[in-house]
Amino acid sequence: MNHKTPSQFANNFYDCWNSIIKEWLVNEQNLNRFMDKKQSLSIRHVPEPYYGDMDNCSIVVINLNPGVGLCEQCWLEQDKQGTLVNYIKKNSYSTAAIGFPLDGHLSQSPVPMPTASLNWWKSRLLWIDRILDYRGVSREKRNKPFAIELVPLHSKSFNVADAGDYVKYKYKTLLDVIEYALAASDSQMGLAIGKPICETLKDNGYKPIQNGGTIDNPLQPQNIKRYYCILESPKGRRILCTWSSGSNKAPSDNFKEYEKDLISRLFCCDAS
């Protein structure tokens, strides 16, 4: 693995969130400026805006927000005495996030991870590894993914209201971070599971590919309906979005040949 020195761009992003989370430790009300219109987000729990190292990553994983799955166990409730919070107090969020939650396939994280989150990431890692194989990224030289949340606060429910407006107006530089990480990644591509993420990106300048075939129709092997859409950023970076109705699970092996063909046609040449 070739590890690049962290860029000023990345350090500025990390420092920004370290500062925001430090303020939260003093007074959670400091997060009110990140609240959405419908007050569907929670300021009770520490923000988790990203995981990994954007300068040294294999691929960019785009999520909607940390979600209720974490909040149910909340790293010992995240009551400012919890394991994650205490680690951040002694170190920083960026120190925790750089190897977390993907370090050693989650077994060597600096703080223990709730079972629900552990299983959530394990299922995605299998899919991510498969996609990276299709992109020609060597397993021997493979960096860990970089994951970023479109909405960095936990939700009070699984439905985050007005996510597109949040990204567009509340934190404009987030789109620059996604673009930077895509360019820095080994695979030169992003992955997203969930229609809300696809719609949010489209609302913020990402366009479905028109030439070469837009893949936005359901695929139904074994009666499993799954949707795929390739989005392209204003600078030409591409993201593979997929979802199935009522689920945020990663695609199963049933879709591997379809995905391999899709990537070979719509993501130019090997990334290695």
ZIQUI-V732498 format. One record per helix or strand of 2 or more residues. SS is the DSSP state (A for helix, B for strand). FROM is the first residue (numbers start at 1). LEN is the number of residues. If there is no record, write none. Layout:
SS	FROM	LEN
SS	FROM	LEN
//
This chain:
A	8	19
A	28	7
B	50	2
B	60	6
A	67	11
A	83	8
A	93	5
A	115	20
B	146	6
A	163	8
A	173	12
B	189	5
A	195	9
B	207	2
A	221	3
B	226	7
B	238	7
A	253	14
//
